[in-house]
Amino acid sequence: MRALPLIVPLAGVAGGGYALLVRGALTLDLGVGRRTRPLGPIERTIAAPPETVFEVIAAPYLGRTPRAMADKLQVWERSGDMALAAHFTTSGRVRTTTVETVRFERPHRISFRLLRGPVPHVAETYELLGAAGGGTRFVYSGELGTDLWALGRWWGDRVARPWERAVAGSLDQIQAEAERRAAPR
């Protein structure tokens, strides 16, 4: 009976910590038992040249971010080839915030590095390769790292699925806009 007064607050702290972790407001980077797993690959052929696809992706980071993207992207700092940005992703009723650096190597590579989010390590790349007929072969790949051995691997599997779905959803929008811009008028 004496343990009950301790269990209730500890359960509340654990639940609150979990909620912060899921939303990306708390990143546990312990450096103990680190395991990495691949993200992707996601490959697609886009009917637009690599330069057009690159511009569609880079514009909201390096230029002015459209108001229509305000609920998904907030650029905190930008330079000629790099941006520091917060990304907002909703999965079910949970809104996750990640903070990432985004590096642009015109016109064929865009690299993302996680600074804050639900896991301690994510590194991703978008490769934009020329394809037959003047199109682009888009290749997404990356790795996601978690700590604490089997527990971390379990958590990484829970995070990776919605992460890859979010990337695929963004790619749908990128493809539609790039192909719209490249279509003959």
DOVOSE-113464 format. One record per residue (C-alpha): residue in one letter; x, y, z. Coordinates in steps of 0.001 Angstrom, whole numbers, padded with zeros to 6 digits, always signed. Layout:
<atoms>
AXYZ
...
</atoms>
This chain:
<atoms>
M+000000+000000+000000
R+002919+002365+000667
A+004186+001963-002921
L+000944+003281-004438
P+001721+006959-003727
L+005024+006487-005605
I+003626+004471-008520
V+001008+007030-009568
P+003453+009956-010000
L+006022+007695-011690
A+003384+006469-014141
G+002449+010079-014863
V+006080+011018-015480
A+006584+007971-017733
G+003415+008763-019700
G+004393+012414-020044
G+007895+011430-021148
Y+006468+009071-023752
A+004171+011809-025087
L+007114+014217-025354
L+009209+011566-027106
V+006479+010735-029651
R+005926+014418-030449
G+009663+015009-030934
A+009832+017442-028008
L+012215+015121-026143
T+015163+013441-027828
L+016931+010755-025830
D+020482+010507-027153
L+022185+008251-024642
G+024851+006821-026960
V+024400+003396-025339
G+023406+000345-027359
R+023009+002315-030595
R+021371+000392-033407
T+020725+001710-036894
R+018250+000522-039478
P+017764+001567-043089
L+015073+003944-044277
G+013833+003333-047801
P+014842+003067-050443
I+011928+004774-052130
E+012431+005123-055877
R+010315+006866-058439
T+010609+008198-061964
I+009414+011788-062321
A+008550+013225-065744
A+010578+016402-065223
P+014309+017183-065477
P+016455+016906-062317
E+016906+020695-062201
T+013131+021208-062025
V+012685+018561-059317
F+015571+020111-057363
E+013979+023575-057564
V+010601+022244-056371
I+012269+020698-053312
A+014702+023550-052552
A+012402+026549-053093
P+010550+026471-049738
Y+013844+026014-047855
L+016107+028466-049651
G+013493+030959-050825
R+010242+032077-049339
T+008199+029293-047743
P+004635+029360-049124
R+001848+029971-046615
A+000236+026726-047764
M+003233+024873-046272
A+003215+026687-042906
D+001569+023723-041149
K+004337+021382-042427
L+007526+023444-042611
Q+009098+026358-040768
V+012563+027477-041874
W+014527+028941-038967
E+017746+029819-040821
R+018771+029679-044472
S+021912+030255-046482
G+022905+029646-050092
D+023152+025865-049748
M+021795+024957-046309
A+018711+025462-044167
L+017756+024741-040576
A+014098+023767-040556
A+011350+022415-038349
H+009120+019814-040013
F+005639+019074-038664
T+004051+015678-039355
T+000663+014469-038159
S+000086+010758-037670
G-003327+009987-036239
R-003890+012527-033456
V-000176+013045-032788
R+001740+015943-034291
T+005486+015314-034354
T+008055+018072-034727
T+011510+017351-036064
V+014330+019845-036502
E+016772+019099-039291
T+019580+020607-041282
V+018963+020380-045003
R+021966+020640-047335
F+021596+021267-051065
E+024116+020061-053651
R+022698+021484-056871
P+021195+019815-058877
H+021485+016174-057825
R+021489+015715-054045
I+019651+016949-050977
S+020763+015697-047543
F+018832+015829-044266
R+020342+015400-040778
L+018100+015179-037708
L+018924+017488-034795
R+015790+016955-032689
G+013053+014381-032985
P+011631+011114-031673
V+014932+009258-032246
P+018539+010400-031710
H+019804+009826-035255
V+018427+010121-038780
A+020431+010861-041930
E+018646+010896-045293
T+019358+011759-048918
Y+017345+012539-052003
E+019311+011601-055134
L+018078+013140-058388
L+019486+011242-061363
G+018833+011836-065051
A+016421+009354-066600
A+015439+008461-070134
G+013324+011021-071914
G+014608+013950-069853
G+012993+012764-066626
T+014396+012208-063138
R+015055+009017-061273
F+014376+009993-057647
V+015965+007804-054958
Y+015332+008314-051240
S+017478+006459-048714
G+018632+006930-045174
E+019265+005442-041789
L+017544+005780-038443
G+019387+005148-035182
T+018093+004432-031690
D+019701+003632-028355
L+019112+000924-025737
W+019551-002269-027791
A+016301-004265-028262
L+014116-001551-026743
G+015618+000957-029167
R+015171-001391-032110
W+011491-001777-031148
W+011091+002018-030918
G+012924+002543-034220
D+010519+000183-035973
R+007577+002202-034594
V+009098+005484-035803
A+010348+004270-039210
R+006952+003308-040650
P+005251+006716-040292
W+008568+008427-041187
E+008694+006630-044540
R+004974+007300-045116
A+005619+011018-044549
V+008486+010963-047061
A+006298+009135-049614
G+003534+011722-049103
S+005979+014576-049656
L+007284+012830-052748
D+003749+012640-054167
Q+003492+016432-053844
I+007006+016994-055249
Q+006257+014774-058246
A+002934+016471-058997
E+004437+019978-058848
A+007584+019110-060832
E+005558+017420-063565
R+003124+020367-063658
R+006053+022775-064151
A+007659+020575-066824
A+004458+019980-068810
P+004335+021625-072234
R+002131+024684-072328
</atoms>
